[in-house]
Amino acid sequence: MASSINFERLARYVDIPPDARVLLERPGQEVRTTLNIVTNGKLLCTDAYLVLHCWVRGPGKGGIRMSPDVDLAETGRLAELMTYKCALAQVPFGGGKSGIRLDPAVLNEDSRTALIKEYVHCLEHYLNSGLYIPAPDMGTGPSDMATIASATRNPESVTGKPPRLGGIPGRLEATGYGVYVIAKLAAPDILGSDLSGCSAAVQGFGNVGRWTAVFLAQAGAKVLAVSDINGAAYCETGFPVEDLNCCSVAELSTAYSRLERDELLELPVDLLVPAAAGRVFDEPTAQKVNAKVILEAANEPTTPEGDAVLTEKGIAVLPDILVNAGGVSASYAEWRQAKSGEVLSREQTFGIIEDRLTRAYDSVRRAASDFGTTYREAALAIAVYEVAQAMVDRKWVPAGAGKGGG
Ligand code: NAD
């Protein structure tokens, strides 16, 4: 799998030694394995993938995605994003990701536990050596991380655990909290208003989407629409926080109004937050977007073709490696807690996220303005520079004679 990053363009802004580009263009390691369990008297056999994209800055960090659509190529692209997300948030991890190609809905609690134990069994070398440190992603959650920690007998081997088992308060909300932090910083800069003057729509009402909607509404933003895989709900005056906290999309659409699922993507809102699957904004969908700002809470929700359309339309896109870095920032805090025995509070977790994301946002905003480019290209330029310089520091590659870090 070759990278889709245009290193040639980024090299206009920052020094990227040519040998670093060679190493970054392909993943460092790819593993495909088969998970086999017996459930209800039948064999369930499914593919699983692990990709370590680059570990020059630290062990491979990235969530486990369980979905029928996961494949090695997607896992590789997500591992690559993690390399740059960690660099941008100044978290000393590298990029990793794993995938289990299965619809989680087919699992009951017992078969789920058996499957996760089988995952640990098949990938034990990576988990026990600390080469890869997983966390939740789509289709997995804290109880799966608890199963992993039990199987490895090492709380440092995984993050996103329940707080009673070495997880940190606030980790569950962390990614959504980070999306809110970026929205709070970007709204005055881009829209000239604070969040209380903004309307928002959130696609995907799982872990990331629900918490994003709750934090935005708490800050006074009007969350007009939310969606899940089955449909969308709409409230002209903005959903009350209490309802966002506890209702499903189906319940909201019954109590307020119903929308076709993808109509949400076309609403004329200030902030549109994709928080579901990848590759939502392809060219045709991007043409229909009427939002002013897109906050990429999901990983890779925009295709390169969609990105070109959004840029052409003057829609500001805040990229995934910035917007959803709250999760990995909290994961780093949890990993440190496992090493030190320190016990963090929810407020400390949120403080860590706010601090790292504010610094990352400021550097991206400055770079976008200095380089005269998009937020995405600015964020990638900063992150690729950081990773490439770490390669120089570790003497993986000779230094380039370039223009510094912008
Ligand atoms: P999740 O499984 O908890 O929730 C996903 C939600 O998206 C569900 O409500 C599902 O019904 C909905 N959905 C799926 N397809 C949809 C569609 N076409 N239209 C509308 N809704 C749809 O997953 P999550 O953990 O919230 O992750 C969401 C995204 O955020 C993913 O891209 C993931 O990679 C990214 N992310 C997650 C974390 C994390 O900490 N969980 C961290 C960083 C990035």
Residues whose N, C-alpha, C, O or C-beta is under 5 A from the ligand:
A	BS01	NAD	P136 D137 M138 G139 T175 Q203 G204 F205 G206 N207 V208 G209 S227 D228 I229 A275 A276 A277 A297 A298 N299 N324 G327
